[in-house]
Amino acid sequence: MKAIVFLGGGRITSALIAGLRLAKFGEPIVVHDRHPKKLQQLKRQYGVVVEADLHRAVASARLLIVAVRPDSVRGLLKEIGLNGRRLTAVSLAAGIPLSKLRAGLRLPVRWARAMPSPVCRSGRGLTALTFGRGITPAARAEVRNLFALVGPVVEIPEKRFDAFTVTFSSSHGYHALATLTSAAESIGLDRKTARMAAAHALADGIVAWREGDVPLDELLQEAATPGGTAAAVMASQDRAGYRKMVEQGLRAGMRQARRNAAR
Ligand SMILES: NC(=O)c1ccc[n+]([C@@H]2O[C@H](COP(=O)([O-])OP(=O)(O)OC[C@H]3O[C@@H](n4cnc5c(N)ncnc54)[C@H](OP(=O)(O)O)[C@@H]3O)[C@@H](O)[C@H]2O)c1
């Protein structure tokens, strides 16, 4: 039986495999990486088959998942070289468009892009997908079904893929948690209490919005009594350019995606 083959055994591969194992995915998984230590660790942790030879790894694939950093993609595809086999390949590389992937590894390889979240480790990570021309309904379903094992899946047109990528990253949540925690420490809370307060502030608000049917602006009004402390915090943050700063961050992410695409 042909396997799901990961090229690159780093952070996102490890998170995806952990999620797949949690979902009791029983089909063979092969991982190739240039670091034998990383391969041994993945083998020990998740019982995957490891393959240090790139060409043998590709030859064993039914579905190929390209999970190297964007600046390594071009070199990796060049190393694979001519591939005569009909194969579905999924790139996780941020910013690299389908046109570049197709130019790197031509037909009969059919390309898709996926942007999973490392939260897939717990089975709750959203994955964005976009498909290239000519991908068969069966291949599309196979890719969808694989990522659906580790969380919800959403299809995003390629022209909006990078904007979605920079917006949905779980790094926003971690960054906000770290920032709110350290700000709370600076006004007198100890680290543990600050982290608990910050985690409730961020997570509980979002769960309440998600699980209820009250619009966000109403929830905001409910949580901030006019003239009260929460209203003072929000007004001060807005005056200091909170929204503008977040938008600038997203624009920096988009510029990085464009730099990745130019590689
Ligand atoms: N981390 C995330 O949360 C996340 C989420 C969604 C998508 N992604 C995307 O997934 C990709 C991988 O990200 P990551 O964070 O998992 O990166 P990573 O931890 O650096 O893992 C990539 C691994 O691939 C290896 N590699 C690179 N080129 C290779 C080659 N030619 N042959 C064999 N191994 C090679 C790297 O080795 P070296 O260190 O020696 O290069 C490294 O061990 C990126 O394109 C990123 O945009 C990441």
Ligand as a Chemical Component Dictionary entry (heavy atoms), coordinates in Angstrom:
data_LIG
# 
_chem_comp.id                   LIG 
_chem_comp.type                 NON-POLYMER 
_chem_comp.pdbx_formal_charge   0 
_chem_comp.three_letter_code    LIG 
# 
loop_
_chem_comp_atom.comp_id 
_chem_comp_atom.atom_id 
_chem_comp_atom.alt_atom_id 
_chem_comp_atom.type_symbol 
_chem_comp_atom.charge 
_chem_comp_atom.model_Cartn_x 
_chem_comp_atom.model_Cartn_y 
_chem_comp_atom.model_Cartn_z 
_chem_comp_atom.pdbx_ordinal 
LIG N1  N1  N 0  5.046  25.699 11.906 1  
LIG C1  C1  C 0  3.769  25.941 11.621 2  
LIG O1  O1  O 0  2.968  26.187 12.513 3  
LIG C2  C2  C 0  3.280  25.887 10.204 4  
LIG C3  C3  C 0  1.894  25.936 9.967  5  
LIG C4  C4  C 0  1.434  25.830 8.651  6  
LIG C5  C5  C 0  2.332  25.725 7.612  7  
LIG N2  N2  N 1  3.672  25.724 7.878  8  
LIG C6  C6  C 0  4.582  25.601 6.737  9  
LIG O2  O2  O 0  5.161  24.318 6.830  10 
LIG C7  C7  C 0  6.503  24.376 6.359  11 
LIG C8  C8  C 0  7.425  23.775 7.432  12 
LIG O3  O3  O 0  7.375  24.582 8.583  13 
LIG P1  P1  P 0  8.007  24.062 9.953  14 
LIG O4  O4  O 0  7.726  25.124 10.947 15 
LIG O5  O5  O -1 7.574  22.656 10.221 16 
LIG O6  O6  O 0  9.571  24.068 9.545  17 
LIG P2  P2  P 0  10.770 23.297 10.237 18 
LIG O7  O7  O 0  10.438 22.998 11.667 19 
LIG O8  O8  O 0  12.000 24.064 9.931  20 
LIG O9  O9  O 0  10.813 21.881 9.467  21 
LIG C9  C9  C 0  11.267 21.712 8.152  22 
LIG C10 C10 C 0  12.233 20.532 8.133  23 
LIG O10 O10 O 0  12.503 20.195 6.768  24 
LIG C11 C11 C 0  13.921 20.022 6.625  25 
LIG N3  N3  N 0  14.324 20.223 5.222  26 
LIG C12 C12 C 0  14.409 21.370 4.522  27 
LIG N4  N4  N 0  14.823 21.140 3.266  28 
LIG C13 C13 C 0  15.021 19.797 3.159  29 
LIG C14 C14 C 0  15.460 18.955 2.120  30 
LIG N5  N5  N 0  15.798 19.423 0.900  31 
LIG N6  N6  N 0  15.541 17.625 2.357  32 
LIG C15 C15 C 0  15.234 17.131 3.580  33 
LIG N7  N7  N 0  14.809 17.885 4.622  34 
LIG C16 C16 C 0  14.693 19.210 4.416  35 
LIG C17 C17 C 0  14.470 21.089 7.543  36 
LIG O11 O11 O 0  15.836 20.955 7.770  37 
LIG P3  P3  P 0  16.710 22.340 7.960  38 
LIG O12 O12 O 0  16.325 22.875 9.306  39 
LIG O13 O13 O 0  18.129 21.879 7.868  40 
LIG O14 O14 O 0  16.316 23.260 6.837  41 
LIG C18 C18 C 0  13.589 20.876 8.771  42 
LIG O15 O15 O 0  14.020 19.770 9.549  43 
LIG C19 C19 C 0  6.824  25.830 6.054  44 
LIG O16 O16 O 0  6.819  26.014 4.657  45 
LIG C20 C20 C 0  5.702  26.616 6.719  46 
LIG O17 O17 O 0  5.341  27.754 5.959  47 
LIG C21 C21 C 0  4.151  25.787 9.140  48 
# 
loop_
_chem_comp_bond.comp_id 
_chem_comp_bond.atom_id_1 
_chem_comp_bond.atom_id_2 
_chem_comp_bond.value_order 
_chem_comp_bond.pdbx_ordinal 
LIG N1  C1  SING 1  
LIG C1  O1  DOUB 2  
LIG C1  C2  SING 3  
LIG C2  C3  SING 4  
LIG C2  C21 DOUB 5  
LIG C3  C4  DOUB 6  
LIG C4  C5  SING 7  
LIG C5  N2  DOUB 8  
LIG N2  C6  SING 9  
LIG N2  C21 SING 10 
LIG C6  O2  SING 11 
LIG C6  C20 SING 12 
LIG O2  C7  SING 13 
LIG C7  C8  SING 14 
LIG C7  C19 SING 15 
LIG C8  O3  SING 16 
LIG O3  P1  SING 17 
LIG P1  O4  DOUB 18 
LIG P1  O5  SING 19 
LIG P1  O6  SING 20 
LIG O6  P2  SING 21 
LIG P2  O7  DOUB 22 
LIG P2  O8  SING 23 
LIG P2  O9  SING 24 
LIG O9  C9  SING 25 
LIG C9  C10 SING 26 
LIG C10 O10 SING 27 
LIG C10 C18 SING 28 
LIG O10 C11 SING 29 
LIG C11 N3  SING 30 
LIG C11 C17 SING 31 
LIG N3  C12 SING 32 
LIG N3  C16 SING 33 
LIG C12 N4  DOUB 34 
LIG N4  C13 SING 35 
LIG C13 C14 SING 36 
LIG C13 C16 DOUB 37 
LIG C14 N5  SING 38 
LIG C14 N6  DOUB 39 
LIG N6  C15 SING 40 
LIG C15 N7  DOUB 41 
LIG N7  C16 SING 42 
LIG C17 O11 SING 43 
LIG C17 C18 SING 44 
LIG O11 P3  SING 45 
LIG P3  O12 DOUB 46 
LIG P3  O13 SING 47 
LIG P3  O14 SING 48 
LIG C18 O15 SING 49 
LIG C19 O16 SING 50 
LIG C19 C20 SING 51 
LIG C20 O17 SING 52 
# 
